[in-house]
Amino acid sequence: GECFPCPQEGCPMMGHYADRFPDKFKRVNQKYFLNTAADPPFTSWRQKVFIKLSGVKKMRGDINLIFHDTEGNKKEYEIASGALSEDQVYTKYLDVEINPKNTAKVEFLWNKTLFTLLWARLGAETVNIIHGEDGRR
């Protein structure tokens, strides 16, 4: 997360155009990591998610986000699991397989455990997503 979001001059590039990155000689022995998706074309976009919950003070379950693109594809990502509290902001880095430029919507999903009271409800007060490429929300 130290290199997130990308610097103002853009993210480092790999491959044929790697020499175009202006900061390539600022540090010696730099390490770069490449996160790939499970499915072809194996591309993923780093995003940072912040979720503030609303509803019951504390309960057990998990919260997920489902990213939908303009072509009808969707991918689900777990944000938190276990004891959930409305006073906490849940933050997570995701490598999303849906291009931020093609994202049609992001869906909030809460699954409660079997032992949670039937009347208990939980929602998202806020969901903020920062895209790694340019720091957009």
C-alpha positions, 0 to 999 in steps of 0.5 A: 500500500505504500505506492498507492495511489500511483505517483502524479507521473503515473504508475511504473510500467513493465515490459517494452515501455518500462524505460519511459517511467521518469522515476526509474533511477531514483532508487537502486534495487527497487522491487515491483510486484505484479498482481494478476487476476485469475481469469484471462486477460489476467488484468487487475486494478488496485483499489482502496475501499473504505466502508462505514456501516450503519444499523445494529451496533455490533453483530457477526457476519461478512460484508462484500462488494460486487463490482458490475461492468457495462457488459454485464460481468460481475466480481465479488470481493470480501471486505470484512468477516466476523464481528462487525461494528457500526463505529468502525471504518473497514478499509481494504486494498482490492485487486479488482478484475473490473476496469474502473473506467467500465464499472457500471455499479458497485453493490454492497452485500451483507450476510449475517450468521445463523445466530444473528437476530432475525430483525437485525439489519446492517447497511453501508452509511458510506462506501468510498473507493479510490482507484490506484491509477489516478487517485479518483473516487 
